[in-house]
Amino acid sequence: MLARFLEGRLVTMTDRKTDPPRAGTPRSGPGRAPRTAPEDYEIKVRWEKARRVLDVTSSGVKFEFDNSLKVGLTYPITVTGPGVSISTTLQVTRCQLTVANARFFLIEGRFYPPTE
């Protein structure tokens, strides 16, 4: 039925002037600051500094740490970045032993209490 409708008619799609932003690309514009790289942050759990910061979001963090942390427990944490320093509580959601050139733990957690 569609073929009969389109018979004899020239069907073309108009070209768009701009494509919508892709899901993976960061959006920039007025009121939106560029995202700071994880390497620019420093994390301290209690008094011990993290080996490397892998990800920082508004809801939690992911980092490498020399000691294990118990999943489900909360720990005092300080996150320091360019122009900001936050002291809060971290609830550990994952602690994975990693052995690659050195022995360390991959820690993931949420800021507690959660802010929405």
C-alpha positions, -999 to +999 in steps of 0.1 A: +000+000+000+028+024+008+045+016-025+014+027-044+012+059-024+049+067-032+047+057-068+055+085-091+064+108-063+099+119-056+106+114-019+136+130-004+146+140+031+157+175+038+192+180+051+195+192+087+216+223+094+228+208+127+227+174+143+215+170+178+242+164+204+252+127+209+246+111+242+283+105+250+295+141+242+296+167+269+273+196+264+287+231+267+270+263+268+259+291+290+257+281+327+275+248+322+311+245+334+334+219+318+338+187+338+369+185+359+391+154+352+394+128+380+431+133+381+425+169+394+409+155+426+424+143+458+406+120+482+414+113+518+395+086+538+401+094+574+438+105+572+449+083+544+452+096+508+439+076+478+464+062+453+444+075+423+410+090+417+391+073+388+357+090+389+339+118+408+302+125+404+276+143+425+264+111+440+297+092+447+333+084+439+355+056+425+392+054+435+422+032+442+432+028+479+460+009+497+437-006+523+404-024+521+372-008+533+342-028+544+312-028+521+282-012+537+301+008+563+304+046+562+337+064+564+346+101+567+360+114+534+375+146+521+373+154+484+395+182+473+395+196+437+403+228+419+386+255+441+366+231+462+370+210+493+342+188+507+341+168+539+313+143+539+306+106+546+311+078+521+291+046+521+312+019+504+294-001+478+323-020+463+358-031+474+378-052+450+413-064+454+435-056+424+469-070+418+486-053+389+523-043+395+511-036+431+484-047+455+456-022+460+419-020+463+393-005+439+368+013+460+334+026+449+310+044+471+281+068+475+280+100+494+259+095+526+233+107+533+224+108+496+215+142+481+190+143+453 
